[in-house]
Amino acid sequence: MKIHSTIRKWGNSLAVRITGPLKTIPHFSANMPIEIEVNEKGLTIHAIHPKKKKSLIYTEAQLLKGLTPKTAHADEVVNIIQREFDNHE
């Protein structure tokens, strides 16, 4: 599809209005993120469709259910002392 339009001044910028079939065929909508590719011939505009959020298998509560200091191996945590950080040159 080709539609003739005019580049207009909009503040300090230039703008092209996307109207009628130009907005309905590619399903453009207000505030939709787009990608603009520029080359010697002109511009190509593509809608950026957000990626679907992946649902996790387990919730945080399910992962932590039944966790105790013993099952978390908290008894194996090492107490680090300052001299281990000191430079021994």
Secondary structure per residue as TSV (DSSP state, phi and psi in degrees):
chain	resnum	aa	ss	phi	psi
A	1	M	-	360.0	137.2
A	2	K	-	-126.4	133.9
A	3	I	-	-132.9	134.7
A	4	H	-	-85.8	138.2
A	5	S	-	-145.4	-177.9
A	6	T	-	-132.0	137.1
A	7	I	-	-76.9	129.5
A	8	R	E	-120.3	159.3
A	9	K	E	-79.7	136.3
A	10	W	E	-138.0	99.0
A	11	G	T	64.1	-126.5
A	12	N	T	-93.5	8.1
A	13	S	E	-116.0	175.4
A	14	L	E	-110.1	148.1
A	15	A	E	-144.0	151.7
A	16	V	-	-123.2	126.9
A	17	R	-	-79.5	136.3
A	18	I	-	-102.7	106.1
A	19	T	-	-124.1	169.0
A	20	G	T	45.3	-128.3
A	21	P	H	-62.7	-24.3
A	22	L	H	-62.7	-28.3
A	23	K	H	-98.0	-22.7
A	24	T	H	-86.7	-34.6
A	25	I	T	-66.3	-48.1
A	26	P	T	-87.0	6.6
A	27	H	T	61.4	42.0
A	28	F	-	-73.3	148.7
A	29	S	-	-145.1	166.2
A	30	A	T	-60.6	140.8
A	31	N	T	66.2	13.6
A	32	M	-	-75.8	132.8
A	33	P	-	-70.3	140.1
A	34	I	E	-132.5	163.4
A	35	E	E	-119.4	130.1
A	36	I	E	-113.5	120.9
A	37	E	E	-102.1	128.6
A	38	V	E	-113.9	132.6
A	39	N	-	-143.5	-173.6
A	40	E	S	-62.4	-30.0
A	41	K	S	-80.5	-27.1
A	42	G	-	153.6	-143.2
A	43	L	E	-117.3	147.6
A	44	T	E	-127.2	128.9
A	45	I	E	-113.7	128.7
A	46	H	E	-124.8	138.6
A	47	A	E	-72.3	141.9
A	48	I	-	-103.0	111.1
A	49	H	-	-90.2	126.5
A	50	P	-	-62.1	143.9
A	51	K	-	-71.5	143.3
A	52	K	-	-67.2	137.5
A	53	K	-	-71.7	129.1
A	54	K	-	-76.2	135.5
A	55	S	-	-89.3	137.8
A	56	L	-	-84.4	151.7
A	57	I	S	-69.0	-41.6
A	58	Y	S	-121.6	148.9
A	59	T	-	-85.4	165.5
A	60	E	H	-60.2	-41.5
A	61	A	H	-61.2	-40.0
A	62	Q	H	-65.9	-38.4
A	63	L	H	-68.0	-33.8
A	64	L	H	-90.9	-7.5
A	65	K	T	-60.5	127.8
A	66	G	T	80.1	2.8
A	67	L	-	-75.5	128.0
A	68	T	-	-126.4	167.4
A	69	P	T	-55.8	-34.4
A	70	K	T	-69.1	-48.6
A	71	T	T	-72.5	-20.4
A	72	A	T	-87.8	-0.5
A	73	H	T	60.2	33.1
A	74	A	G	-64.0	-22.3
A	75	D	G	-71.0	-12.1
A	76	E	G	-99.5	4.5
A	77	V	-	-70.4	131.9
A	78	V	-	-88.1	137.1
A	79	N	-	-89.2	113.9
A	80	I	-	-87.3	136.0
A	81	I	-	-106.8	157.6
A	82	Q	G	-57.5	-39.3
A	83	R	G	-64.5	-19.8
A	84	E	G	-68.9	-22.1
A	85	F	T	-93.3	-17.3
A	86	D	S	-68.6	149.2
A	87	N	-	-80.5	119.8
A	88	H	-	-106.0	69.9
A	89	E	-	-87.0	360.0
